[in-house]
């Protein structure tokens, strides 16, 4: 029997709403930075990549690089509408009931909205919400592993990438395992790279300190085929970087 959905979901805390709106407002700047940092591949680089690929042709091919979400490719797909923002906060907080209520009551939420919800679930370490989206066909994308944030210092302000693997989060050393198992269940491979939020450089999980220091997580990734010899910034042949170090 399906659980009864609440008629009036509890309001998200005001501070979470504010932070989520800041994150959404940052998307336009991230898109602009990505555009500026993405350059056409010249013939010399193409020839070099083909040469590198030939050198490693005897090795098993890497899985295709995870795609970017729609909202990182097209501006203004994510709204600052209060109801939509509360939905993203519910994703981050792990409230499957609120998430399901929004999806059911909204007239066909866009793929971008669902993808953004999946990102919030991943960075909130909410495996149940992540599974909800993936079971309904939301595609796995690179921003579930890496997104941009604003860094402010005394002298300047700039965009930097942050990953769910940057550090072991609170709650025990195996804190990410349940979430990663969900991604593995839906076809992600530990050797499958994602592109950074602000550039086309690729990343894989093993080199991150928060991954290396999490022994159960490393063991899980190795059990599912993670190759420690793959370079930290490796892409499959569809990416810009050579496939292996």
C-alpha positions as CSV (number, residue, x, y, z in Angstrom):
1,X,0.0,0.0,0.0
2,X,1.3,3.4,-0.9
3,X,1.9,5.8,2.1
4,X,-0.6,8.6,2.5
5,X,1.0,11.9,1.3
6,X,0.6,14.8,3.7
7,X,-1.8,17.5,2.6
8,X,0.4,20.3,3.8
9,X,4.1,19.4,3.9
10,X,6.1,21.1,6.7
11,X,7.8,24.3,5.7
12,X,11.5,24.2,5.0
13,X,13.6,26.2,7.4
14,X,14.1,29.8,6.2
15,X,17.9,29.5,6.2
16,X,17.8,26.4,3.9
17,X,15.5,28.2,1.5
18,X,17.9,31.2,1.4
19,X,20.9,29.0,0.8
20,X,19.1,27.0,-1.9
21,X,18.1,30.2,-3.7
22,X,21.7,31.4,-3.6
23,X,22.8,28.0,-5.1
24,X,20.2,28.4,-7.9
25,X,21.2,32.0,-8.6
26,X,24.8,30.8,-9.0
27,X,23.9,28.5,-11.9
28,X,24.0,31.3,-14.4
29,X,27.5,32.3,-13.4
30,X,28.5,28.7,-13.5
31,X,27.1,28.3,-17.0
32,X,29.0,31.4,-18.1
33,X,32.3,30.1,-16.6
34,X,31.8,26.7,-18.2
35,X,31.3,28.4,-21.6
36,X,34.4,30.5,-21.1
37,X,36.5,27.5,-20.0
38,X,35.3,25.3,-22.9
39,X,37.3,25.8,-26.1
40,X,37.1,24.2,-29.5
41,X,39.5,21.2,-29.8
42,X,42.1,22.1,-32.4
43,X,43.6,19.6,-34.8
44,X,46.8,19.1,-32.9
45,X,44.9,18.2,-29.7
46,X,42.7,15.8,-31.7
47,X,45.8,14.1,-33.2
48,X,47.4,13.9,-29.7
49,X,44.2,12.3,-28.2
50,X,44.0,9.8,-31.1
51,X,47.7,8.9,-30.5
52,X,47.1,8.5,-26.8
53,X,44.1,6.3,-27.4
54,X,46.2,4.1,-29.8
55,X,48.8,3.6,-27.1
56,X,46.3,2.2,-24.7
57,X,44.1,0.4,-27.3
58,X,45.1,-3.0,-25.7
59,X,43.4,-2.0,-22.4
60,X,39.7,-2.3,-21.7
61,X,37.9,0.9,-22.7
62,X,36.6,3.3,-20.0
63,X,32.9,3.7,-19.6
64,X,31.4,6.8,-21.3
65,X,31.8,10.0,-19.3
66,X,28.7,11.0,-17.4
67,X,26.7,13.7,-19.2
68,X,26.1,17.1,-17.8
69,X,22.6,17.9,-16.6
70,X,20.3,20.0,-18.8
71,X,20.5,22.9,-16.4
72,X,24.3,23.2,-16.8
73,X,23.9,23.4,-20.6
74,X,20.9,25.8,-20.9
75,X,20.3,28.8,-18.7
76,X,17.2,29.6,-16.7
77,X,15.8,26.0,-16.5
78,X,15.8,26.1,-12.7
79,X,13.3,28.6,-11.1
80,X,13.5,30.6,-7.9
81,X,9.8,29.9,-7.4
82,X,9.1,29.2,-3.7
83,X,7.4,25.9,-4.3
84,X,10.1,24.6,-6.5
85,X,12.8,25.8,-4.1
86,X,11.1,24.0,-1.2
87,X,11.1,20.9,-3.4
88,X,14.9,21.1,-3.8
89,X,15.2,21.5,0.0
90,X,13.1,18.4,0.5
91,X,15.4,16.5,-1.8
92,X,18.4,17.7,0.2
93,X,16.7,16.8,3.5
94,X,15.6,13.3,2.3
95,X,11.8,13.8,2.6
96,X,10.6,11.3,0.0
97,X,7.0,12.1,0.8
98,X,7.4,15.8,0.0
99,X,9.4,15.0,-3.1
100,X,6.8,12.6,-4.3
101,X,4.0,15.1,-3.5
102,X,5.6,17.8,-5.6
103,X,6.2,15.5,-8.6
104,X,2.7,14.2,-8.5
105,X,1.0,17.6,-8.1
106,X,3.2,19.4,-10.6
107,X,2.2,19.2,-14.3
108,X,5.1,17.1,-15.7
109,X,8.1,18.6,-14.0
110,X,10.9,19.1,-16.5
111,X,13.9,16.8,-16.8
112,X,16.1,19.7,-15.6
113,X,14.0,20.1,-12.4
114,X,14.2,16.4,-11.7
115,X,18.0,16.3,-12.4
116,X,18.5,19.3,-10.0
117,X,16.5,17.4,-7.4
118,X,18.8,14.4,-7.9
119,X,21.8,16.6,-7.4
120,X,20.4,18.0,-4.1
121,X,19.7,14.4,-2.9
122,X,23.2,13.3,-3.7
123,X,24.9,16.2,-1.9
124,X,22.5,15.8,1.0
125,X,23.5,12.1,1.1
126,X,19.9,11.0,0.7
127,X,19.9,7.6,-1.0
128,X,16.1,7.1,-0.7
129,X,15.4,10.3,-2.6
130,X,18.1,9.5,-5.2
131,X,16.6,6.1,-5.7
132,X,13.1,7.7,-6.2
133,X,14.4,9.8,-9.0
134,X,16.4,7.1,-10.7
135,X,13.5,4.6,-10.5
136,X,11.4,7.1,-12.4
137,X,13.9,7.5,-15.2
138,X,15.9,10.6,-14.2
139,X,19.3,10.0,-15.8
140,X,22.4,9.9,-13.7
141,X,24.6,12.9,-14.5
142,X,27.9,14.5,-13.5
143,X,26.5,17.0,-11.0
144,X,25.5,14.3,-8.6
145,X,29.3,14.0,-7.9
146,X,30.6,17.5,-8.5
147,X,29.1,21.0,-8.5
148,X,30.3,24.6,-8.1
149,X,30.3,26.7,-5.1
150,X,31.2,30.3,-4.3
151,X,34.5,30.8,-2.3
152,X,35.2,34.1,-0.7
153,X,38.5,35.1,0.7
154,X,39.8,38.4,2.0
155,X,41.1,39.4,-1.4
156,X,38.8,37.8,-3.9
157,X,35.7,35.7,-4.7
158,X,35.8,32.8,-7.2
159,X,34.0,29.6,-8.2
160,X,35.4,26.2,-7.1
161,X,34.3,22.7,-7.6
162,X,33.2,20.6,-4.6
163,X,32.5,16.9,-4.7
164,X,30.7,14.4,-2.5
165,X,34.0,12.7,-2.2
166,X,36.0,15.7,-0.9
167,X,35.8,14.5,2.6
168,X,34.2,11.8,4.7
169,X,31.0,13.4,6.0
170,X,29.7,13.1,9.6
171,X,27.9,10.0,10.6
172,X,30.7,7.4,10.4
173,X,33.3,6.3,7.9
174,X,30.9,4.4,5.8
175,X,28.5,7.3,5.4
176,X,28.5,7.4,1.6
177,X,28.2,3.7,1.0
178,X,24.4,3.5,0.8
179,X,24.2,6.4,-1.6
180,X,27.0,4.9,-3.8
181,X,25.2,1.5,-3.9
182,X,22.1,3.3,-5.3
183,X,24.2,4.7,-8.2
184,X,25.9,1.3,-8.8
185,X,22.4,-0.3,-8.9
186,X,21.5,2.1,-11.7
187,X,24.5,1.4,-13.9
188,X,27.2,3.8,-12.7
189,X,30.7,2.3,-12.8
190,X,33.5,3.5,-10.5
191,X,35.7,4.1,-13.5
192,X,33.1,6.3,-15.1
193,X,34.3,9.9,-14.9
194,X,32.3,13.1,-14.6
195,X,33.3,16.6,-15.8
196,X,33.9,19.3,-13.3
197,X,31.1,21.8,-13.0
198,X,33.2,24.8,-14.3
199,X,35.5,23.1,-16.9
200,X,35.8,20.0,-19.0
201,X,38.4,18.3,-16.8
202,X,37.3,14.9,-15.7
203,X,37.4,13.3,-12.3
204,X,37.0,9.8,-10.8
205,X,36.4,9.0,-7.1
206,X,39.5,7.1,-5.9
207,X,41.9,10.0,-5.8
208,X,39.7,12.1,-3.5
209,X,40.9,12.2,0.1
210,X,37.4,11.6,1.4
211,X,37.3,8.4,-0.6
212,X,40.8,7.2,0.1
213,X,40.4,7.6,3.9
214,X,37.0,5.7,3.8
215,X,38.2,2.1,3.7
216,X,34.7,0.5,3.4
217,X,33.9,2.8,0.5
218,X,37.2,2.1,-1.3
219,X,36.6,-1.7,-0.8
220,X,33.1,-1.3,-2.3
221,X,34.5,0.6,-5.4
222,X,37.2,-2.0,-5.9
223,X,34.7,-4.8,-5.7
224,X,32.8,-3.1,-8.5
225,X,35.8,-2.8,-10.8
226,X,37.4,0.5,-9.8
227,X,40.9,0.7,-11.3
228,X,43.4,2.5,-9.1
229,X,45.8,2.9,-12.1
230,X,43.3,5.2,-13.9
231,X,44.4,8.8,-13.8
232,X,42.5,11.2,-11.6
233,X,41.5,13.3,-14.6
234,X,40.8,10.5,-17.0
235,X,38.0,10.6,-19.6
236,X,36.7,8.0,-21.9
237,X,37.5,8.6,-25.6
238,X,34.5,10.9,-25.9
239,X,36.2,13.3,-23.4
240,X,39.0,15.8,-24.0
241,X,41.6,14.2,-21.8
242,X,43.8,11.1,-22.6
243,X,42.1,7.9,-21.3
244,X,44.9,6.7,-19.0
245,X,48.0,8.0,-17.3
